[in-house]
C-alpha cells in the first residue's frame, strides 16, 4: 500500500471541541499574549500623540469614549486579565505545583472563571 502525500484536512472546530480544558487554557494564553503584543505599538503611539498635542488629546477623548472603542478596551482588558491569571498559573506549574492532571484541570477552570469575573468588574467600571 502506498503512503498518501496529500495534505490532511484538520477541522479546528472538531479538534477544539475534543481538547481538554488545560489545552484550551494554554492556547488561550498564547492568543491573549499575541493580542497584547500586537496592541503595544498602537497604545504607545496614541499615548505619545496625546502627550504631545492637546488638540489630539481632546479629539481622541471624544472618540475614545464611543461604544466601539469601549468594546476594544473590553477586549484588551479581557486579554490582559486572562493572560495575567494564566501566567500566574503557569508560574506555579513551572515549580511543579499543581502539575497533576486533576489539579491542572481545576486551576484551568479557575483561571477562566476568574478572568471572566475580573473582566466583568473592570468592564462595569469603564462603561
MARDODO-340835 format. One record per atom (N, C-alpha, C): residue number from 1; residue in three letters; atom name; x, y, z. Coordinates in pm, 1 decimal, padded with zeros to 6 digits, m for minus. Example, Ala and Ser with C-alpha at 12.3 -4.5 7.8 and 13.67 -1.06 7.14 Angstrom:
[1,"ALA","N",[01319.0,m00569.0,00780.0]]
[1,"ALA","CA",[01230.0,m00450.0,00780.0]]
[1,"ALA","C",[01320.0,m00330.0,00780.0]]
[2,"SER","N",[01285.0,m00225.0,00708.0]]
[2,"SER","CA",[01367.0,m00106.0,00714.0]]
[2,"SER","C",[01290.0,00003.0,00787.0]]
This chain:
[1,"UNK","N",[00082.7,m00116.7,00000.0]]
[1,"UNK","CA",[00000.0,00000.0,00000.0]]
[1,"UNK","C",[00088.1,00124.4,00000.0]]
[2,"UNK","N",[00052.6,00219.2,m00083.6]]
[2,"UNK","CA",[00133.3,00338.9,m00099.8]]
[2,"UNK","C",[00089.4,00446.7,00000.0]]
[3,"UNK","N",[00187.9,00515.9,00055.0]]
[3,"UNK","CA",[00161.1,00620.3,00151.8]]
[3,"UNK","C",[00109.4,00745.4,00080.3]]
[4,"UNK","N",[00005.0,00805.6,00134.7]]
[4,"UNK","CA",[m00055.6,00923.0,00072.7]]
[4,"UNK","C",[00026.9,01047.7,00104.3]]
[5,"UNK","N",[00051.1,01127.9,00002.9]]
[5,"UNK","CA",[00125.5,01252.7,00021.3]]
[5,"UNK","C",[00032.9,01373.6,00017.2]]
[6,"UNK","N",[m00095.1,01346.4,00008.6]]
[6,"UNK","CA",[m00192.0,01456.0,00005.1]]
[6,"UNK","C",[m00199.7,01522.6,00141.7]]
[7,"UNK","N",[m00227.4,01652.6,00143.7]]
[7,"UNK","CA",[m00240.6,01719.0,00273.4]]
[7,"UNK","C",[m00364.0,01668.9,00347.5]]
[8,"UNK","N",[m00352.7,01664.4,00477.6]]
[8,"UNK","CA",[m00462.3,01616.5,00559.7]]
[8,"UNK","C",[m00542.8,01735.8,00610.9]]
[9,"UNK","N",[m00675.4,01728.9,00599.9]]
[9,"UNK","CA",[m00763.4,01834.7,00646.4]]
[9,"UNK","C",[m00785.9,01818.2,00795.5]]
[10,"UNK","N",[m00751.0,01921.7,00869.9]]
[10,"UNK","CA",[m00772.0,01921.4,01014.1]]
[10,"UNK","C",[m00879.8,02024.5,01046.2]]
[11,"UNK","N",[m00995.2,01978.5,01086.8]]
[11,"UNK","CA",[m01104.0,02067.6,01122.8]]
[11,"UNK","C",[m01079.2,02119.0,01263.7]]
[12,"UNK","N",[m01044.1,02247.9,01274.0]]
[12,"UNK","CA",[m01006.9,02304.8,01403.8]]
[12,"UNK","C",[m01124.2,02311.9,01499.7]]
[13,"UNK","N",[m01246.3,02322.1,01446.8]]
[13,"UNK","CA",[m01362.4,02324.8,01536.1]]
[13,"UNK","C",[m01381.5,02190.5,01606.2]]
[14,"UNK","N",[m01363.0,02082.5,01532.4]]
[14,"UNK","CA",[m01375.2,01949.0,01592.8]]
[14,"UNK","C",[m01258.0,01922.8,01686.3]]
[15,"UNK","N",[m01137.8,01963.2,01644.4]]
[15,"UNK","CA",[m01021.5,01944.3,01731.2]]
[15,"UNK","C",[m01036.2,02025.5,01859.8]]
[16,"UNK","N",[m01086.6,02146.7,01849.5]]
[16,"UNK","CA",[m01105.6,02230.8,01967.9]]
[16,"UNK","C",[m01209.5,02175.6,02062.6]]
[17,"UNK","N",[m01312.6,02115.6,02007.3]]
[17,"UNK","CA",[m01418.0,02058.7,02091.5]]
[17,"UNK","C",[m01366.5,01938.6,02169.3]]
[18,"UNK","N",[m01275.4,01864.6,02110.9]]
[18,"UNK","CA",[m01224.4,01743.7,02174.8]]
[18,"UNK","C",[m01105.1,01768.7,02267.4]]
[19,"UNK","N",[m01054.2,01890.9,02271.7]]
[19,"UNK","CA",[m00938.0,01920.9,02356.3]]
[19,"UNK","C",[m00977.0,01925.9,02503.0]]
[20,"UNK","N",[m00879.6,01899.1,02586.8]]
[20,"UNK","CA",[m00903.3,01911.7,02731.3]]
[20,"UNK","C",[m00902.3,02059.5,02769.7]]
[21,"UNK","N",[m00950.7,02088.0,02888.4]]
[21,"UNK","CA",[m00957.4,02226.3,02935.7]]
[21,"UNK","C",[m00817.4,02284.7,02953.0]]
[22,"UNK","N",[m00720.3,02201.9,02985.2]]
[22,"UNK","CA",[m00584.0,02252.0,03002.1]]
[22,"UNK","C",[m00524.0,02293.3,02867.3]]
[23,"UNK","N",[m00554.4,02219.2,02762.2]]
[23,"UNK","CA",[m00505.9,02255.6,02628.7]]
[23,"UNK","C",[m00571.8,02384.7,02581.9]]
[24,"UNK","N",[m00701.2,02399.0,02608.8]]
[24,"UNK","CA",[m00770.6,02522.7,02572.0]]
[24,"UNK","C",[m00713.2,02640.9,02649.4]]
[25,"UNK","N",[m00683.5,02621.3,02777.5]]
[25,"UNK","CA",[m00625.8,02728.9,02858.3]]
[25,"UNK","C",[m00489.1,02769.8,02804.6]]
[26,"UNK","N",[m00410.5,02674.6,02761.5]]
[26,"UNK","CA",[m00278.6,02704.7,02706.7]]
[26,"UNK","C",[m00290.0,02782.0,02575.5]]
[27,"UNK","N",[m00380.6,02740.5,02490.5]]
[27,"UNK","CA",[m00398.7,02809.3,02362.5]]
[27,"UNK","C",[m00452.4,02950.3,02384.3]]
[28,"UNK","N",[m00546.6,02966.6,02476.7]]
[28,"UNK","CA",[m00598.9,03099.6,02507.6]]
[28,"UNK","C",[m00490.7,03190.3,02564.4]]
[29,"UNK","N",[m00398.2,03134.4,02641.4]]
[29,"UNK","CA",[m00287.3,03212.6,02695.5]]
[29,"UNK","C",[m00200.0,03265.4,02582.3]]
[30,"UNK","N",[m00173.6,03182.0,02483.2]]
[30,"UNK","CA",[m00092.2,03224.7,02368.8]]
[30,"UNK","C",[m00164.5,03329.0,02284.9]]
[31,"UNK","N",[m00293.9,03310.3,02263.1]]
[31,"UNK","CA",[m00372.1,03405.8,02183.6]]
[31,"UNK","C",[m00379.5,03540.4,02254.3]]
[32,"UNK","N",[m00404.5,03539.0,02384.9]]
[32,"UNK","CA",[m00412.6,03665.4,02458.8]]
[32,"UNK","C",[m00277.6,03736.9,02460.4]]
[33,"UNK","N",[m00169.6,03662.1,02473.6]]
[33,"UNK","CA",[m00036.4,03723.2,02469.0]]
[33,"UNK","C",[m00006.8,03784.4,02333.8]]
[34,"UNK","N",[m00046.0,03717.0,02226.8]]
[34,"UNK","CA",[m00025.0,03768.7,02092.3]]
[34,"UNK","C",[m00106.4,03895.7,02070.3]]
[35,"UNK","N",[m00230.8,03897.1,02117.7]]
[35,"UNK","CA",[m00315.8,04015.2,02104.4]]
[35,"UNK","C",[m00257.7,04132.9,02181.8]]
[36,"UNK","N",[m00209.5,04108.5,02300.5]]
[36,"UNK","CA",[m00148.6,04215.3,02379.0]]
[36,"UNK","C",[m00020.5,04265.3,02313.8]]
[37,"UNK","N",[00057.9,04174.3,02258.1]]
[37,"UNK","CA",[00181.0,04212.5,02188.9]]
[37,"UNK","C",[00151.1,04301.1,02069.1]]
[38,"UNK","N",[00046.9,04267.0,01993.5]]
[38,"UNK","CA",[00011.3,04347.2,01876.9]]
[38,"UNK","C",[m00044.4,04484.1,01915.9]]
[39,"UNK","N",[m00104.2,04495.8,02032.6]]
[39,"UNK","CA",[m00163.9,04622.9,02072.9]]
[39,"UNK","C",[m00062.1,04721.8,02130.5]]
[40,"UNK","N",[00055.2,04676.3,02168.6]]
[40,"UNK","CA",[00153.9,04764.5,02231.3]]
[40,"UNK","C",[00194.3,04881.7,02141.7]]
[41,"UNK","N",[00229.6,04861.5,02014.3]]
[41,"UNK","CA",[00268.9,04977.5,01932.3]]
[41,"UNK","C",[00157.9,05080.2,01916.8]]
[42,"UNK","N",[00035.6,05035.4,01899.1]]
[42,"UNK","CA",[m00076.3,05128.0,01884.0]]
[42,"UNK","C",[m00099.0,05207.5,02012.9]]
[43,"UNK","N",[m00095.3,05140.4,02125.2]]
[43,"UNK","CA",[m00116.4,05208.5,02253.6]]
[43,"UNK","C",[m00005.7,05310.0,02279.5]]
[44,"UNK","N",[00118.9,05272.5,02252.3]]
[44,"UNK","CA",[00229.7,05366.0,02273.1]]
[44,"UNK","C",[00222.1,05484.5,02177.5]]
[45,"UNK","N",[00180.8,05459.6,02053.4]]
[45,"UNK","CA",[00165.9,05567.4,01955.7]]
[45,"UNK","C",[00057.3,05665.3,01998.8]]
[46,"UNK","N",[m00056.5,05612.9,02042.2]]
[46,"UNK","CA",[m00164.6,05700.4,02087.8]]
[46,"UNK","C",[m00125.4,05776.5,02213.9]]
[47,"UNK","N",[m00052.7,05713.1,02302.8]]
[47,"UNK","CA",[m00006.3,05780.5,02423.9]]
[47,"UNK","C",[00089.3,05893.5,02389.2]]
[48,"UNK","N",[00181.4,05867.6,02298.0]]
[48,"UNK","CA",[00278.2,05969.4,02257.2]]
[48,"UNK","C",[00208.1,06088.0,02192.4]]
[49,"UNK","N",[00110.4,06061.7,02106.0]]
[49,"UNK","CA",[00036.4,06170.4,02042.2]]
[49,"UNK","C",[m00045.8,06250.0,02142.8]]
[50,"UNK","N",[m00105.9,06181.1,02237.4]]
[50,"UNK","CA",[m00189.0,06251.9,02335.4]]
[50,"UNK","C",[m00104.7,06336.6,02430.0]]
[51,"UNK","N",[00020.0,06298.0,02452.8]]
[51,"UNK","CA",[00105.6,06376.1,02542.0]]
[51,"UNK","C",[00171.0,06494.6,02472.0]]
[52,"UNK","N",[00182.6,06490.7,02339.4]]
[52,"UNK","CA",[00249.0,06599.3,02267.9]]
[52,"UNK","C",[00152.8,06704.4,02215.4]]
[53,"UNK","N",[00027.2,06667.1,02194.8]]
[53,"UNK","CA",[m00067.5,06762.0,02136.7]]
[53,"UNK","C",[m00197.3,06764.5,02217.1]]
[54,"UNK","N",[m00232.3,06883.6,02265.3]]
[54,"UNK","CA",[m00356.8,06893.9,02341.3]]
[54,"UNK","C",[m00478.3,06883.2,02249.8]]
[55,"UNK","N",[m00463.1,06924.4,02123.3]]
[55,"UNK","CA",[m00573.5,06910.2,02028.3]]
[55,"UNK","C",[m00604.6,06762.7,02001.9]]
[56,"UNK","N",[m00499.6,06682.9,01985.1]]
[56,"UNK","CA",[m00521.1,06539.8,01963.5]]
[56,"UNK","C",[m00585.6,06477.4,02086.4]]
[57,"UNK","N",[m00542.9,06519.3,02204.8]]
[57,"UNK","CA",[m00598.5,06464.0,02328.1]]
[57,"UNK","C",[m00748.6,06489.3,02336.2]]
[58,"UNK","N",[m00792.6,06610.9,02308.2]]
[58,"UNK","CA",[m00935.4,06640.8,02317.6]]
[58,"UNK","C",[m01015.8,06568.1,02210.3]]
[59,"UNK","N",[m00959.5,06557.6,02088.7]]
[59,"UNK","CA",[m01033.1,06485.7,01983.7]]
[59,"UNK","C",[m01034.3,06335.8,02011.4]]
[60,"UNK","N",[m00922.8,06281.7,02061.6]]
[60,"UNK","CA",[m00918.6,06138.5,02090.3]]
[60,"UNK","C",[m01005.8,06104.5,02211.0]]
[61,"UNK","N",[m01019.1,06197.7,02304.5]]
[61,"UNK","CA",[m01104.0,06172.6,02421.0]]
[61,"UNK","C",[m01248.4,06150.9,02378.8]]
[62,"UNK","N",[m01295.1,06228.2,02282.4]]
[62,"UNK","CA",[m01433.0,06210.5,02235.4]]
[62,"UNK","C",[m01448.1,06080.4,02157.3]]
[63,"UNK","N",[m01347.4,06045.0,02077.3]]
[63,"UNK","CA",[m01352.2,05918.3,02003.0]]
[63,"UNK","C",[m01334.7,05800.5,02099.3]]
[64,"UNK","N",[m01246.8,05817.5,02197.1]]
[64,"UNK","CA",[m01217.8,05710.0,02291.4]]
[64,"UNK","C",[m01331.5,05675.4,02384.3]]
[65,"UNK","N",[m01429.2,05762.9,02395.3]]
[65,"UNK","CA",[m01543.5,05732.9,02481.8]]
[65,"UNK","C",[m01662.4,05677.5,02404.5]]
[66,"UNK","N",[m01643.0,05644.9,02277.4]]
[66,"UNK","CA",[m01751.4,05586.2,02198.2]]
[66,"UNK","C",[m01770.0,05438.5,02234.2]]
[67,"UNK","N",[m01881.8,05382.4,02194.6]]
[67,"UNK","CA",[m01913.6,05243.3,02227.6]]
[67,"UNK","C",[m01815.6,05146.6,02159.4]]
[68,"UNK","N",[m01778.4,05177.9,02034.7]]
[68,"UNK","CA",[m01686.3,05090.2,01963.0]]
[68,"UNK","C",[m01550.3,05083.5,02033.7]]
[69,"UNK","N",[m01502.1,05198.2,02079.7]]
[69,"UNK","CA",[m01373.3,05198.6,02149.2]]
[69,"UNK","C",[m01384.4,05129.9,02285.2]]
[70,"UNK","N",[m01498.8,05143.6,02350.8]]
[70,"UNK","CA",[m01516.4,05075.6,02479.0]]
[70,"UNK","C",[m01517.1,04924.3,02460.1]]
[71,"UNK","N",[m01568.4,04876.7,02347.3]]
[71,"UNK","CA",[m01562.0,04732.9,02318.5]]
[71,"UNK","C",[m01418.3,04688.2,02294.3]]
[72,"UNK","N",[m01340.4,04772.5,02226.3]]
[72,"UNK","CA",[m01198.6,04741.1,02206.3]]
[72,"UNK","C",[m01126.8,04739.2,02340.0]]
[73,"UNK","N",[m01157.9,04836.4,02427.0]]
[73,"UNK","CA",[m01099.5,04837.1,02561.6]]
[73,"UNK","C",[m01135.8,04709.6,02637.2]]
[74,"UNK","N",[m01260.1,04668.4,02624.1]]
[74,"UNK","CA",[m01306.2,04549.5,02694.7]]
[74,"UNK","C",[m01233.2,04423.9,02645.1]]
[75,"UNK","N",[m01210.1,04415.4,02515.2]]
[75,"UNK","CA",[m01135.9,04302.2,02459.4]]
[75,"UNK","C",[m00992.5,04302.1,02511.5]]
[76,"UNK","N",[m00930.0,04418.9,02514.7]]
[76,"UNK","CA",[m00792.7,04426.3,02565.9]]
[76,"UNK","C",[m00786.4,04398.5,02715.9]]
[77,"UNK","N",[m00886.9,04443.0,02789.6]]
[77,"UNK","CA",[m00892.2,04413.1,02933.6]]
[77,"UNK","C",[m00908.6,04262.7,02953.9]]
[78,"UNK","N",[m00995.4,04200.2,02874.5]]
[78,"UNK","CA",[m01015.3,04055.6,02886.6]]
[78,"UNK","C",[m00886.6,03980.7,02854.7]]
[79,"UNK","N",[m00816.7,04024.9,02750.2]]
[79,"UNK","CA",[m00690.2,03959.6,02713.7]]
[79,"UNK","C",[m00587.9,03976.4,02825.4]]
[80,"UNK","N",[m00580.6,04095.8,02881.7]]
[80,"UNK","CA",[m00484.2,04119.7,02989.4]]
[80,"UNK","C",[m00517.9,04039.4,03114.3]]
[81,"UNK","N",[m00644.1,04039.3,03153.8]]
[81,"UNK","CA",[m00684.7,03966.6,03273.8]]
[81,"UNK","C",[m00659.2,03816.6,03257.8]]
[82,"UNK","N",[m00695.0,03763.1,03141.1]]
[82,"UNK","CA",[m00673.0,03620.1,03120.2]]
[82,"UNK","C",[m00523.2,03589.3,03118.1]]
[83,"UNK","N",[m00446.4,03670.9,03047.9]]
[83,"UNK","CA",[m00303.2,03644.2,03035.9]]
[83,"UNK","C",[m00235.1,03654.2,03172.7]]
[84,"UNK","N",[m00279.2,03748.6,03254.1]]
[84,"UNK","CA",[m00221.2,03763.8,03386.9]]
[84,"UNK","C",[m00255.7,03644.5,03476.1]]
[85,"UNK","N",[m00382.7,03606.3,03480.8]]
[85,"UNK","CA",[m00424.0,03493.1,03564.6]]
[85,"UNK","C",[m00359.2,03362.9,03517.7]]
[86,"UNK","N",[m00356.9,03343.9,03388.3]]
[86,"UNK","CA",[m00297.6,03222.3,03333.7]]
[86,"UNK","C",[m00146.2,03221.8,03353.0]]
[87,"UNK","N",[m00085.5,03338.9,03346.7]]
[87,"UNK","CA",[00058.1,03347.4,03370.8]]
[87,"UNK","C",[00095.4,03305.5,03511.2]]
[88,"UNK","N",[00014.0,03345.3,03608.1]]
[88,"UNK","CA",[00037.8,03303.2,03747.1]]
[88,"UNK","C",[00024.1,03151.4,03757.9]]
[89,"UNK","N",[m00076.8,03096.8,03689.9]]
[89,"UNK","CA",[m00096.2,02951.2,03690.4]]
[89,"UNK","C",[00025.5,02880.1,03631.4]]
[90,"UNK","N",[00078.2,02932.9,03520.7]]
[90,"UNK","CA",[00194.3,02869.8,03457.3]]
[90,"UNK","C",[00320.9,02885.4,03541.3]]
[91,"UNK","N",[00330.4,02993.8,03617.7]]
[91,"UNK","CA",[00444.1,03006.5,03708.1]]
[91,"UNK","C",[00441.9,02896.9,03814.4]]
[92,"UNK","N",[00323.6,02866.6,03867.9]]
[92,"UNK","CA",[00313.0,02756.9,03964.0]]
[92,"UNK","C",[00341.7,02621.8,03897.4]]
[93,"UNK","N",[00299.0,02605.5,03773.3]]
[93,"UNK","CA",[00328.5,02480.4,03703.5]]
[93,"UNK","C",[00478.4,02464.5,03679.4]]
[94,"UNK","N",[00548.2,02576.9,03659.6]]
[94,"UNK","CA",[00692.9,02570.4,03638.3]]
[94,"UNK","C",[00768.1,02521.0,03761.3]]
[95,"UNK","N",[00713.1,02542.2,03879.5]]
[95,"UNK","CA",[00778.4,02491.8,04000.5]]
[95,"UNK","C",[00711.0,02364.7,04051.0]]
[96,"UNK","N",[00641.0,02297.5,03961.0]]
[96,"UNK","CA",[00575.8,02168.6,03987.5]]
[96,"UNK","C",[00469.1,02173.9,04096.6]]
[97,"UNK","N",[00399.6,02283.7,04105.3]]
[97,"UNK","CA",[00284.7,02294.6,04195.8]]
[97,"UNK","C",[00158.5,02288.6,04111.4]]
[98,"UNK","N",[00077.0,02188.8,04135.0]]
[98,"UNK","CA",[m00046.5,02173.5,04058.9]]
[98,"UNK","C",[m00026.7,02109.9,03923.3]]
[99,"UNK","N",[00077.1,02029.0,03909.1]]
[99,"UNK","CA",[00106.7,01969.6,03779.7]]
[99,"UNK","C",[00031.8,01838.3,03755.6]]
[100,"UNK","N",[m00029.3,01780.7,03859.0]]
[100,"UNK","CA",[m00105.3,01657.7,03835.9]]
[100,"UNK","C",[m00233.7,01692.3,03759.4]]
[101,"UNK","N",[m00289.3,01595.6,03691.3]]
[101,"UNK","CA",[m00397.9,01620.1,03596.2]]
[101,"UNK","C",[m00520.4,01680.5,03663.2]]
[102,"UNK","N",[m00559.8,01627.5,03776.6]]
[102,"UNK","CA",[m00680.4,01676.1,03843.7]]
[102,"UNK","C",[m00665.3,01822.2,03885.1]]
[103,"UNK","N",[m00552.8,01857.1,03944.4]]
[103,"UNK","CA",[m00529.1,01994.8,03987.5]]
[103,"UNK","C",[m00512.4,02088.0,03868.0]]
[104,"UNK","N",[m00445.8,02041.8,03763.0]]
[104,"UNK","CA",[m00425.8,02124.8,03643.8]]
[104,"UNK","C",[m00559.6,02159.5,03578.1]]
[105,"UNK","N",[m00649.6,02062.6,03572.4]]
[105,"UNK","CA",[m00782.1,02090.7,03515.2]]
[105,"UNK","C",[m00859.8,02187.2,03603.1]]
[106,"UNK","N",[m00849.4,02170.7,03733.8]]
[106,"UNK","CA",[m00920.9,02260.5,03825.5]]
[106,"UNK","C",[m00866.3,02402.7,03816.5]]
[107,"UNK","N",[m00734.9,02417.1,03812.1]]
[107,"UNK","CA",[m00677.8,02551.3,03804.2]]
[107,"UNK","C",[m00706.2,02616.3,03668.2]]
[108,"UNK","N",[m00715.7,02537.4,03562.0]]
[108,"UNK","CA",[m00751.7,02594.0,03431.8]]
[108,"UNK","C",[m00893.2,02650.4,03435.9]]
[109,"UNK","N",[m00984.0,02578.5,03498.8]]
[109,"UNK","CA",[m01121.6,02627.9,03513.1]]
[109,"UNK","C",[m01126.1,02753.2,03601.4]]
[110,"UNK","N",[m01047.3,02753.1,03707.9]]
[110,"UNK","CA",[m01042.5,02868.6,03797.0]]
[110,"UNK","C",[m00989.7,02991.2,03722.5]]
[111,"UNK","N",[m00885.8,02972.7,03643.1]]
[111,"UNK","CA",[m00828.0,03083.6,03567.0]]
[111,"UNK","C",[m00929.7,03142.3,03470.3]]
[112,"UNK","N",[m01001.4,03057.1,03399.8]]
[112,"UNK","CA",[m01101.5,03106.0,03304.3]]
[112,"UNK","C",[m01213.3,03179.0,03377.6]]
[113,"UNK","N",[m01261.8,03121.5,03485.5]]
[113,"UNK","CA",[m01368.2,03186.1,03562.3]]
[113,"UNK","C",[m01324.0,03316.8,03625.6]]
[114,"UNK","N",[m01205.8,03317.8,03683.9]]
[114,"UNK","CA",[m01154.8,03438.5,03749.5]]
[114,"UNK","C",[m01132.0,03550.3,03648.7]]
[115,"UNK","N",[m01080.7,03516.2,03531.8]]
[115,"UNK","CA",[m01057.6,03620.4,03431.5]]
[115,"UNK","C",[m01189.3,03677.4,03380.0]]
[116,"UNK","N",[m01293.1,03595.5,03370.1]]
[116,"UNK","CA",[m01424.9,03645.6,03329.6]]
[116,"UNK","C",[m01480.6,03739.6,03436.1]]
[117,"UNK","N",[m01466.1,03702.8,03562.4]]
[117,"UNK","CA",[m01515.6,03786.9,03672.0]]
[117,"UNK","C",[m01440.6,03920.1,03675.6]]
[118,"UNK","N",[m01307.9,03916.5,03665.4]]
[118,"UNK","CA",[m01229.1,04038.9,03667.8]]
[118,"UNK","C",[m01260.1,04128.1,03547.8]]
[119,"UNK","N",[m01279.8,04067.0,03431.4]]
[119,"UNK","CA",[m01315.1,04144.2,03312.2]]
[119,"UNK","C",[m01451.8,04209.7,03329.5]]
[120,"UNK","N",[m01546.2,04138.5,03387.0]]
[120,"UNK","CA",[m01679.1,04195.6,03409.9]]
[120,"UNK","C",[m01671.8,04312.8,03507.5]]
[121,"UNK","N",[m01592.5,04299.1,03612.9]]
[121,"UNK","CA",[m01579.7,04407.7,03710.6]]
[121,"UNK","C",[m01517.9,04531.7,03645.3]]
[122,"UNK","N",[m01407.7,04512.6,03572.9]]
[122,"UNK","CA",[m01344.0,04626.6,03507.7]]
[122,"UNK","C",[m01428.6,04679.3,03392.4]]
[123,"UNK","N",[m01503.6,04593.2,03327.0]]
[123,"UNK","CA",[m01593.3,04637.5,03220.5]]
[123,"UNK","C",[m01702.0,04729.3,03272.9]]
[124,"UNK","N",[m01753.8,04699.0,03390.1]]
[124,"UNK","CA",[m01854.1,04786.0,03452.5]]
[124,"UNK","C",[m01791.9,04921.2,03487.6]]
[125,"UNK","N",[m01667.5,04919.5,03531.4]]
[125,"UNK","CA",[m01601.2,05044.2,03570.2]]
[125,"UNK","C",[m01574.4,05135.2,03450.8]]
[126,"UNK","N",[m01544.0,05079.2,03333.1]]
[126,"UNK","CA",[m01516.0,05164.9,03216.9]]
[126,"UNK","C",[m01642.2,05205.6,03144.2]]
[127,"UNK","N",[m01750.3,05135.2,03165.7]]
[127,"UNK","CA",[m01872.5,05168.6,03092.4]]
[127,"UNK","C",[m01935.5,05286.4,03157.6]]
